[in-house]
Amino acid sequence: MTEDTSITVSRVVDAPAQDIFAVLSNPARHAELDGSGFVRSDDRTDRITGTGQVFTMNMEGPHMGGEYQTDNHVVGFDDNHLIAWKTAPAGTEPPGWQWVWELTPEGTDATTVRLTYDWSGVTDPQLLEKIGFPLVSQGQLEDSLGRLAAAVAG
């Protein structure tokens, strides 16, 4: 028996890829997109412009005992096509999970957006037990895509 270590959802969003990417690359907009309810706000973060950047988010959730911060290390960046980051508790190195957003234009006014939540790199048994992956469900990821569609439509 194999165990799933990622969830991918996708949908077509009625907006050009560059408009969607402008929202995804702005951490100040991430709380508006978050279907899990954990993201509260960014911590004075600039727009994401390339790999190697780190942006900090203010979070809240019972799995961490309330309020906390995460450092998000940008590991994938292709303007208007891909943005990905590995998340870690603030001040620590990423323990192995990542978020990947992929954009595929479908003509000039529509884009297929794929969101992958991948925890295959988590190897610490204590962390696996504490977090109880997947922490974010497929439904919550689909909600994030719906929120993204609303954000670019508004």
N, C-alpha and C positions, 0 to 999 in steps of 0.2 A: 504494500500500500504506500502510495506517495502522498506527501502532505503539500498542499498548496502554500506557496510563499509569496504570492502576489495576487493583486486584483487589478484588472484593467476594465475600464468602462469607456464608452465613446458615444458621441452624438454629433449630428450636424448642427452647427450654430450659424444662424443667418447674419453673418458679418464677415468682412474680409479678415484674413489672417493677421494683418498688421494691427487692426483694431483690437483683436483678441490678445495679441502678444503685448500690446501696450498696457493692458490691464494685468496680465500675468506677471509682467516684469516690474510691476510697481507694488512692493510689499505693503504699502499703505492701503491697498485694495483687497488684500488677502482675507481679512476678517469678513468682508462682504461676500466672499466666495465660499467660505468654509462651511460645508455641510455637516461637519462633525460637531460643531459648537465649541470647539476647544480654543480656536484663535480669537483673541480679544482685540489686539492692535499690533502695529509694528512699533519698534523701538527706535524712532528717528532714523529710518533706513533710506538710503538713496535708491534710485532705480537700478535694477540689475542690468549690467551691461556686458558681462562676460564670466567665464569660469574663474574660479579662485576667490570670488567675492564671498563674504559672509554677511547674512542679514539676520537680525535678531527679532524674534516675535514674542509678544506678551501672550501667555496662554493661561487656561484654567481647566482643570479636570480632576476628578477623583482618583484617577490612576497615579497622579503625582501629588496627591494630598492638598489640592487647591491651586493657588496661583503659582506659576513658574515661568521661566523664559527658555526659549530654544535658540540655538545658533544654527543657521541653515547654510550649509556650505554648497555653493553652486558648482556642480560637477558636469553640467551639460548646458551649452548655450549655442544656438544657431538662430540668429535674428529672424523672427517671424515663423520659425519652424519648430524649435525645441527649447525647452527650459527644464532643468532638473536640479534638484538639490537633495543632499543628505542632511537629515535632522539629528541634532544632538542636544542634550541638556546644556544650557548656557555654560561656557567655560570648559567644555569637554570635547573630545574628538567624537565624530559620528560613530555610533555602535553598530550600524549596518542596515538602516532602512532609508529608503529614498522615495521621492515623489518625482514623476516624470510626466510632463505635458508635451504632447506632440500635436502639431498643427499641419493639416494637409488641405490646401485650398481646393475647393470644389467650384471652379468658376471664379467670378470676381466678387460675389457677395455672399458666399457661403464657405464654411470651413469645417472639415471633420476634426474634432478635438478628441484625442485619446488621453486619458488620465490613468497612470499606473501608480499604484501604491505597492512597493516591493520591499519585503523584509527578509529576502533570501540571504542577505549578508549578516544577519544577526546570529551570532554563534554562542553568546554567553547564556548558559542554561538558566541562570538566576534572572537575567533580564527577560528572557523568553517567558518565564513563569510569571514574573511581576507584571509585565505589560499585557500578556495574554493576546498575542497577535492572532488575527488582525484586530487592532484597536479601533480602526475605522472600517465600517461595513461597506459592502457594495452599494447599498441604498444611499448611504451618506455620500459616497463618491458620486453617484448619479445626481444627488441633490447639488453637489458642488458644480457639476456641469450645467444644471438648470440655473443656478445662481450666476454663473459666468455668462450664460446666454442673456439673462436679464440685465446684467451689468453693462454689456456692450450694446444692448438695445436701448437703454435709457440714456 
